[in-house]
Amino acid sequence: MAALSVQAASLVGLTPSFGAAAAGGDSFANTGKEFLHVKNGHSGSQTVTVNSQTPCNYGSDHDVAVAVPAGGERIIGPFPKDRFNDANGLAQLTYSGVTLLTIAVVRVS
């Protein structure tokens, strides 16, 4: 599992840096103002799952799973802290596949 760097968006713009998704999953420091920008260069769809840490009122844990189509991209988030942060303040990500899957974490102010 790799820790992803959070990049700050600003009024003057941001050219995000994308890194390869890790086979064992990734994490990032979550303040509730972050979103993921995911690009899939693979010939098949790949799913990004954000682990919900807190069960809902009915006791179920509702992870967020987003399919990123072949050759496509998705922007996912933001992620409320009380639902997605683990004990260390990190949001946890897993992937159905990581071939040619790149990701950037961007924080808005």
C-alpha positions as a Markdown table, in Angstrom:
| # | Residue | x | y | z |
|---|---|---|---|---|
| 1 | Met | 0.0 | 0.0 | 0.0 |
| 2 | Ala | 1.3 | 3.4 | -1.0 |
| 3 | Ala | 0.6 | 6.8 | 0.5 |
| 4 | Leu | -0.5 | 9.2 | -2.2 |
| 5 | Ser | 0.5 | 12.8 | -2.0 |
| 6 | Val | -2.3 | 15.4 | -1.9 |
| 7 | Gln | -1.9 | 18.3 | -4.3 |
| 8 | Ala | -3.6 | 21.6 | -3.7 |
| 9 | Ala | -5.8 | 23.2 | -6.3 |
| 10 | Ser | -5.6 | 27.0 | -6.6 |
| 11 | Leu | -7.0 | 30.0 | -8.5 |
| 12 | Val | -3.9 | 30.1 | -10.7 |
| 13 | Gly | -4.5 | 26.4 | -11.7 |
| 14 | Leu | -2.9 | 23.1 | -11.0 |
| 15 | Thr | -1.4 | 20.6 | -13.4 |
| 16 | Pro | -1.8 | 17.4 | -11.4 |
| 17 | Ser | 0.9 | 14.8 | -11.1 |
| 18 | Phe | -0.5 | 11.3 | -11.7 |
| 19 | Gly | 1.1 | 8.2 | -10.1 |
| 20 | Ala | 0.5 | 4.5 | -10.8 |
| 21 | Ala | -2.1 | 2.8 | -8.7 |
| 22 | Ala | -0.5 | 0.3 | -6.3 |
| 23 | Ala | -1.6 | -3.4 | -6.6 |
| 24 | Gly | -2.0 | -3.6 | -2.8 |
| 25 | Gly | -4.1 | -0.4 | -2.7 |
| 26 | Asp | -3.3 | 3.2 | -1.7 |
| 27 | Ser | -4.2 | 5.7 | 1.0 |
| 28 | Phe | -4.3 | 9.5 | 1.4 |
| 29 | Ala | -4.6 | 12.0 | 4.1 |
| 30 | Asn | -8.3 | 13.1 | 4.0 |
| 31 | Thr | -9.6 | 16.4 | 5.3 |
| 32 | Gly | -12.9 | 16.0 | 3.6 |
| 33 | Lys | -11.9 | 18.4 | 0.8 |
| 34 | Glu | -10.1 | 15.9 | -1.5 |
| 35 | Phe | -11.1 | 14.3 | -4.7 |
| 36 | Leu | -9.5 | 11.6 | -6.9 |
| 37 | His | -8.8 | 12.1 | -10.6 |
| 38 | Val | -8.4 | 8.6 | -12.0 |
| 39 | Lys | -7.2 | 7.8 | -15.6 |
| 40 | Asn | -7.6 | 4.3 | -17.1 |
| 41 | Gly | -5.3 | 3.7 | -20.0 |
| 42 | His | -6.1 | 0.0 | -20.1 |
| 43 | Ser | -8.3 | -1.7 | -22.7 |
| 44 | Gly | -10.8 | -2.8 | -20.0 |
| 45 | Ser | -12.8 | -1.1 | -17.3 |
| 46 | Gln | -11.2 | -1.0 | -13.8 |
| 47 | Thr | -13.0 | -0.2 | -10.5 |
| 48 | Val | -11.7 | 2.1 | -7.8 |
| 49 | Thr | -13.2 | 1.3 | -4.4 |
| 50 | Val | -13.0 | 3.8 | -1.5 |
| 51 | Asn | -13.4 | 2.0 | 1.8 |
| 52 | Ser | -16.2 | 3.3 | 4.1 |
| 53 | Gln | -15.0 | 3.0 | 7.7 |
| 54 | Thr | -18.3 | 3.6 | 9.4 |
| 55 | Pro | -21.5 | 1.6 | 9.1 |
| 56 | Cys | -24.7 | 3.4 | 8.3 |
| 57 | Asn | -27.7 | 3.6 | 10.8 |
| 58 | Tyr | -28.7 | 0.1 | 9.6 |
| 59 | Gly | -25.3 | -1.4 | 10.4 |
| 60 | Ser | -24.1 | -1.8 | 6.8 |
| 61 | Asp | -20.8 | -0.6 | 5.5 |
| 62 | His | -21.3 | 1.2 | 2.2 |
| 63 | Asp | -18.0 | 1.4 | 0.2 |
| 64 | Val | -17.9 | 3.6 | -2.9 |
| 65 | Ala | -17.0 | 1.6 | -6.0 |
| 66 | Val | -16.6 | 3.6 | -9.3 |
| 67 | Ala | -16.0 | 1.9 | -12.6 |
| 68 | Val | -13.5 | 3.8 | -14.8 |
| 69 | Pro | -14.1 | 2.8 | -18.4 |
| 70 | Ala | -11.4 | 1.7 | -20.8 |
| 71 | Gly | -9.5 | 4.8 | -22.0 |
| 72 | Gly | -11.6 | 6.9 | -19.7 |
| 73 | Glu | -11.2 | 9.0 | -16.5 |
| 74 | Arg | -13.3 | 9.8 | -13.5 |
| 75 | Ile | -13.3 | 12.4 | -10.8 |
| 76 | Ile | -14.5 | 11.0 | -7.5 |
| 77 | Gly | -15.1 | 12.7 | -4.1 |
| 78 | Pro | -15.0 | 14.5 | -1.8 |
| 79 | Phe | -15.0 | 12.0 | 1.1 |
| 80 | Pro | -16.6 | 13.0 | 4.4 |
| 81 | Lys | -14.1 | 12.3 | 7.2 |
| 82 | Asp | -16.5 | 10.7 | 9.6 |
| 83 | Arg | -17.4 | 8.1 | 6.9 |
| 84 | Phe | -14.1 | 7.4 | 5.1 |
| 85 | Asn | -11.2 | 8.1 | 7.5 |
| 86 | Asp | -9.5 | 5.3 | 9.4 |
| 87 | Ala | -8.0 | 5.8 | 12.9 |
| 88 | Asn | -5.0 | 7.6 | 11.3 |
| 89 | Gly | -7.0 | 10.1 | 9.3 |
| 90 | Leu | -6.5 | 8.2 | 6.0 |
| 91 | Ala | -8.9 | 7.2 | 3.3 |
| 92 | Gln | -8.2 | 3.7 | 1.9 |
| 93 | Leu | -8.4 | 2.8 | -1.8 |
| 94 | Thr | -8.4 | -0.6 | -3.6 |
| 95 | Tyr | -8.5 | -1.4 | -7.3 |
| 96 | Ser | -9.9 | -4.2 | -9.4 |
| 97 | Gly | -6.8 | -3.9 | -11.5 |
| 98 | Val | -3.9 | -1.5 | -11.8 |
| 99 | Thr | -2.6 | -1.9 | -15.3 |
| 100 | Leu | -2.2 | 1.6 | -16.8 |
| 101 | Leu | -4.4 | 3.0 | -14.0 |
| 102 | Thr | -3.1 | 6.4 | -12.7 |
| 103 | Ile | -4.4 | 8.6 | -9.9 |
| 104 | Ala | -4.0 | 12.0 | -8.5 |
| 105 | Val | -5.4 | 13.3 | -5.2 |
| 106 | Val | -6.4 | 17.0 | -5.3 |
| 107 | Arg | -7.5 | 19.1 | -2.4 |
| 108 | Val | -9.8 | 22.1 | -2.9 |
| 109 | Ser | -9.7 | 25.0 | -0.5 |
